[in-house]
Amino acid sequence: MLSEPGFALVQLLLIVFSCTAKQLLCKRRGEPEMPQLAKDGEIMLGAIFSFHSSWKDRQDSFMRKPQPLECTSLNFRDFQFAQAMLFAIEEINNSTDLLPGITLGYKIYDICGSIARGVRVALALANGNENISTLSEAPCSRPGQVQVMIGETSSTPSMAIATVNGPFHIPLISHFATCACLSDKTKYPSFLRTIPSDHYQSRALAQLVRHFGWTWVGAIRSNNDYGNNGMATFTENAQQLGICLEYSVPFFRTDSADKIQRITQIIKSSTSKVIVAFLSLMDMDVLIHELSRHKLTGYQWVGTEAWIFDSQTASMDTHHILDGAIGLSIPKAHVSGLKEFMMDVKPLKASGTDIFTEFWETMFSCRFKSGITSADTQRECTGQEDLSKVQNSFTDMSLMPIINNVYKAVYATAYALHNVLMCDKTCNKKVQVEPSMILQHLKKVHFKTKDGDEVYFTEEGDPPAKYEIVNWKRRKTDIVDFVTVGLYDASLPVGQQLIVQNDSLLWAQNSHQVPVSVCSERCPPGTRKVLQKGKPVCCYDCVPCADGKISNKTDSITCVLCHSEFWPNKRRDTCVKKEAVFLSYEEIMGVLLTTASLLGTCLTIIVAFIFFRYRNTPIVRANNSELSFLLLFSLTLCFLCSLTFIGQPSEWSCMLRHTAFGITFVLCISCVLGKTMMVLMAFRATLPGSNVMKWFGPVQQRLSVLGFTLIQVLICILWLTISPPFPFKNVKELKDKIILECALGSAVGFWAVIGYVGLLAFLCFLLAFFARNLPDNFNEAKFITFSMLIFCAVWITFIPAYVSSPGKFSVAVEIFAILASSFGLLFCIFFPKCYVILLKPDKNTKKNMIGRGVAKSNF
């Protein structure tokens, strides 16, 4: 008996001898993938479509080999695409200018929208299904079965197929896969397409939404690469344009009823009135059916090129869910002869009998004789039925722009082959055609189709991005017209890419008014936006600009501070020049003060006239007529200097008003002080042995008035020299007005002038107070005391009133103090004497004055 190691050695030898006796085989694993449509040719083109839109679910037990996919739901649209490819190939084969003497063949597969089946078909197109017999030392490889693949319709299967094709450099040209991710040449080096990338479509959709002022929108996207990538780009661009998404929900046609129910609830509970639908055609068909059950009308739909101009989707919308929809479509196209070619399809002479049989039976609701059973109630198909009498998605040519993309893809391949084979009148059939060679020439093709469409590819393998803006307009006959209302051209400068004819638009529920979809109304000028806590940036409150600030544009986020000399208008959208205010002669206060000033001047002149008229009477002579006239003159100047405080301040008026006031009042008080001192000296002169009057005679009186006045003049000169008053615009006191006033310049100078006047007034009051009990003939001291009491009271109250009064009222306070003190001096000193002169002339006698004095003295 052989040992265990010996037995293993015998087995190994048997295997070696067996292998050397047989030929090695290169064979694919699993069942072969057979094309649905095929035709031989010298150069083979592959195509991948989805003749069925779905497949039956199955539960794999992983205990046995899975069964092939069972496709369901015949998709007439991809039959149109396949027919466009056959039409283009037939035209090229019959052409003497393009690929002369070369026959193109094809293998067309149905993948039912399945990614896994798409990968299997791509490998089948690249490798073939035959078992290849080879010697042990020969490589198990050979040239690809096809040189180019056309398809697939959707982005996700195209990504999978392009990933498989990439290492083999087999070009894949898609007519409807728009995902921007496919432009990445590092991942998909052999992928090209004849439809623009969603990179441009997403940007165009964002600009379209912003064009109509919709800043608060909802979004539904296909839960695949097409929808997710497209919506991601849209969201990014929308945020840059100030658009917010209230919700963004994924959807796929195979989703459960519960998930679809959640989507309808989200739409119902939302506040946005615009829905951006980044959905594939088949997803949209399923969704519209569900939305119709809930009658979700009144929403403005914005769509992509996948469904916006599809007549079948429009015909399914029996509840008018999508009425007024607007979106982007591929520019309208026409391929002459294609429609007639499609209408001439006959199933019995077609190359793919099985798939065409199913197509024909579904189209006409009949059964061919070979498939009829005793239980069938359908009529028998003859194969001669007239397609022109049928209205469905196959006979509808609304998808001609996409059909044209298939046509252009085939012709791009033919032009690339034409260059590879160095064709002129004939082609060089000795050239070994490699997919990589075709790929390089495909990137360089640039031609026009027979109907004038220009075809070329960018560095990313994309065509130039141009879209038409389409608006759904439903007729009374319930037929939807896809009306072109604008254009989008990505090649134009920013700001000129989007053109929309707003006047011709029809919106949801047949409205001619642009729908409003905002989270918050736009903030008008005069307000600013304040974001609502916890909500997107599109949700905000409009807050009025603060005092002194404006916003002059809509939706301003900040308010601008007006210049110090300007103030916002009532709407707070414009800075207007502040009203300049000052104590003027036109306003009531100015008129009253001017009247009082002139009245005081007139009264002073009248008193002076009376004193001059009666200058020789005892009462005038007894009170030092010279000082009386000087006092009246200074009072006149005091009344008149108040007028310099009224009117718009100027450089000269500012310097004049305070200095004139200070000097005239010092002159006035000096005269009163002189009269007071004279009373005291005169009383002492009546005492025996007194010679005091010789020391305070008229000359000394004049010199005292002059000396006191010169001191004030010196103070004013120093003030004006060092820091004089000047006109000043006070913009801080009143927020909405400019106060024109005189700045003091030097506050020390101002208070020195006022202080000196106050000092003299206080001294005068003190001396007059001491002289109040003198005999009646010298009783002028009583009147001086009372006048000085009024004077001091006025100017003591002036200080707090002046400091606390705003703007022009401080000027009015100063004028009032000047007038009040002037009237006090005039009334208290001169009116009692005028009373005696005019009304009691019998007392205006020397005897009367002397007698009263003696009587008082004796007493």
Buried (B, 14 or more C-beta within 10 A) or exposed (E): EEEEEEEEEEEEEEEEEEEEEEEBEBEBEEEEBEBBBBBEBBBBBBBBBBBBBBBEEEEEEEEEEEEEBEBEBBBBBBBBBBBBBBBBBBBBBEEEEBBBEBEBBBBBBBBBBBBEBBBBBBBBBBBBBEEBEBEEEEEEEEEBBBBBBBBBBBBBBBBBBBBBBBEBBBBBBBBBBBBBBBBBEEEBBBBBBBBBBBBBBBBBBBBBBBBBEBBBBBBBBBBBBBBBBBBBBBBEBBBEEEBBBBBBBBBBBEBEEEBBEEBBEBBEEBEBBBBBBBBBBBBBBBBBBBBBEBEBBBBBBBBBBBBBBBBBBBBBBEBBBBBBBBBBBBEBBEBEEBBEBBBEBEBEEBBBBEBBBBBBBBBBEBBBEEBBEEEEEEEEBEBEBEBEEEEEBBBBBBBBBBBBBBBBBBBBBBBBBBBBBEBEEEBEEEEEBBBEBBBBBBBEBEBEBEEEBEBEBBEBBBBBBBBBBBBBBBEEEEEBEBBBBBBBBBEEEEEEBBEBEEEEBBBBEEBEEBBBBBBBEBBBBBBBBEBBEEEBBBBBEBEBBEEBBBBBEEBBEEBBBBEEEBBBEEBBBBBEEBEEBBBBEEBEBBEEBBEBBBEBBEBBBEBBEBBEEBEEBBBBBBBBBEBBBBBBBBBBBBBBBBBBBBBEBEEEBBBBBBBBBBBBBBBBBBBBBBBBBBBBBBBEBBEEEEEEBEEBEEEBBBEBBEEBBEBBBEBBEBBBEEBBBBBBBBBEBBEEBBBBBBBBBBEBBBEBBBEBBBEBBBBBBEBBBBBBEBBEBBBBBBBBBBBBBBBBEBBBEBBEBBEEBEBBBBBBBBBBBBBBBBBBBBBBBBEBBBEBBEEEEEBBEEEBBEEBBEEBEEE
